[in-house]
Amino acid sequence: MTLCAAWRRDGTINFASDSELSFGATSAPIAIKVVRARFRIGGPSDERGVADLVAEGNSWRS
């Protein structure tokens, strides 16, 4: 099972994820996944369904 969380703090969007590591019948709840995640955030859509781009980048630095 993987737990994922995203939050905004001081104008920065943060992502975190953890996971359980499995080796057959043995498992350990210590595996941390670290990946680069590209993102695009759009604002509210207008009456035509068009939204302005608010931010884009990746999870290391935008």
CORWO-V625186 format. One record per residue. PHI is phi in radians with two decimals (none if undefined). OMEGA is omega in radians with two decimals (NA if undefined). BURIAL is # if it has 9 or more other ideal C-beta (glycine too) atoms within 8 Angstrom, else .. Layout:
# CORWO-V625186
phi: <PHI | PHI>
omega: <OMEGA | OMEGA>
burial: <BURIAL | BURIAL>
This chain:
# CORWO-V625186
phi: <none | -2.10 | -1.82 | -2.15 | -2.47 | -2.37 | -2.63 | -2.00 | -2.52 | 0.92 | 1.38 | -2.02 | -1.61 | -1.99 | -2.19 | -2.52 | -2.64 | -2.34 | -2.74 | -1.60 | -1.64 | -2.07 | -2.27 | 1.14 | -1.46 | -1.77 | -2.45 | -2.45 | -1.48 | -2.15 | -1.32 | -1.92 | -1.61 | -2.22 | -2.38 | -1.42 | -2.14 | -1.26 | -2.53 | -2.40 | -2.03 | -1.82 | -1.39 | -1.10 | -1.37 | -1.47 | -1.13 | -1.60 | 1.50 | -1.67 | -2.11 | -1.30 | -1.30 | -1.62 | -2.77 | -2.70 | 2.85 | -2.43 | -1.31 | -1.48 | -2.64 | -1.64>
omega: <-3.14 | 3.06 | 3.12 | 3.10 | 3.05 | 3.13 | 3.13 | 3.12 | 3.13 | 3.10 | -3.14 | 3.07 | -3.11 | 3.09 | 3.05 | 3.12 | 3.02 | -3.06 | 3.07 | 3.13 | -3.09 | 3.04 | -3.08 | -3.13 | -3.12 | 3.09 | 3.12 | -3.10 | -3.04 | -3.07 | 3.12 | 3.11 | 3.09 | -3.13 | 3.04 | -3.11 | 3.07 | 3.12 | 3.03 | -3.14 | 3.12 | 3.08 | 3.11 | 3.12 | 3.05 | -3.08 | 3.10 | -3.11 | -3.13 | 3.14 | 3.05 | 3.06 | -3.12 | -3.12 | 3.00 | -3.13 | 3.09 | -3.01 | 3.09 | 3.09 | -3.14 | NA>
burial: <. | . | . | . | . | . | . | . | . | . | . | . | # | . | # | . | # | # | # | . | # | . | . | . | . | . | . | . | . | . | # | . | . | . | . | . | . | . | # | . | # | . | . | . | . | . | . | . | . | . | # | . | # | . | # | . | . | # | . | . | . | .>
